[in-house]
């Protein structure tokens, strides 16, 4: 069974940093691209960024709203994806979901339960 | 940047058909994916690549995509289909490729 479990969320002050982790199980993690998607309270879904599998260079893409502040990385030996968030703003407050890209598609076929990040002084 | 527009809400009686539209410039040239999100839960992929269903998704869910509109159709609607639905594409047409989500549609079962 595919499982994605996010951790690392919490309350953080504006301007500070936070790192989220996504621990995967039930599939060969290194074969898949992984995305982070967020949802502000009462709002819609917003893509944050993704990281390709090593077979496709392990490169990353980011939404304009987070580019230069957020960094996605992966440790295939541990089946973990990371989201490093720096210079956090109040508008980054959201539930952050880790998602898996469906093989051969840009659809996101598995989602974690999400972790809440609250940016507030 | 690329914009996907959905109606804020759709209401449908049980057993009837719900159609949720997703409008975007020449969206027919892109692959569209649809997600269902129930309150307090993570989204679930219900249709990918315009019209394919992941395993475990009922055949009542179908998708189409042409021109400037993609459509998610839910046939024989059940109370359990009440949820928010989002369309999504990968937009590689600009200098800054990115995933785009639609504005979301709340489906209410009367």
Boltz contact constraints between the chains, C-beta under 6 A:
constraints:
  - contact:
      token1: [A, 44]
      token2: [B, 103]
      max_distance: 6.0
  - contact:
      token1: [A, 44]
      token2: [B, 104]
      max_distance: 6.0
  - contact:
      token1: [A, 45]
      token2: [B, 86]
      max_distance: 6.0
  - contact:
      token1: [A, 45]
      token2: [B, 101]
      max_distance: 6.0
  - contact:
      token1: [A, 47]
      token2: [B, 99]
      max_distance: 6.0
  - contact:
      token1: [A, 63]
      token2: [B, 98]
      max_distance: 6.0
  - contact:
      token1: [A, 64]
      token2: [B, 96]
      max_distance: 6.0
  - contact:
      token1: [A, 97]
      token2: [B, 42]
      max_distance: 6.0
  - contact:
      token1: [A, 102]
      token2: [B, 48]
      max_distance: 6.0
  - contact:
      token1: [A, 105]
      token2: [B, 48]
      max_distance: 6.0
  - contact:
      token1: [A, 105]
      token2: [B, 49]
      max_distance: 6.0
  - contact:
      token1: [A, 106]
      token2: [B, 90]
      max_distance: 6.0
  - contact:
      token1: [A, 107]
      token2: [B, 33]
      max_distance: 6.0
  - contact:
      token1: [A, 107]
      token2: [B, 45]
      max_distance: 6.0
  - contact:
      token1: [A, 107]
      token2: [B, 48]
      max_distance: 6.0
  - contact:
      token1: [A, 109]
      token2: [B, 45]
      max_distance: 6.0
  - contact:
      token1: [A, 109]
      token2: [B, 54]
      max_distance: 6.0
  - contact:
      token1: [A, 111]
      token2: [B, 42]
      max_distance: 6.0
  - contact:
      token1: [A, 111]
      token2: [B, 43]
      max_distance: 6.0
  - contact:
      token1: [A, 113]
      token2: [B, 42]
      max_distance: 6.0
  - contact:
      token1: [A, 114]
      token2: [B, 42]
      max_distance: 6.0
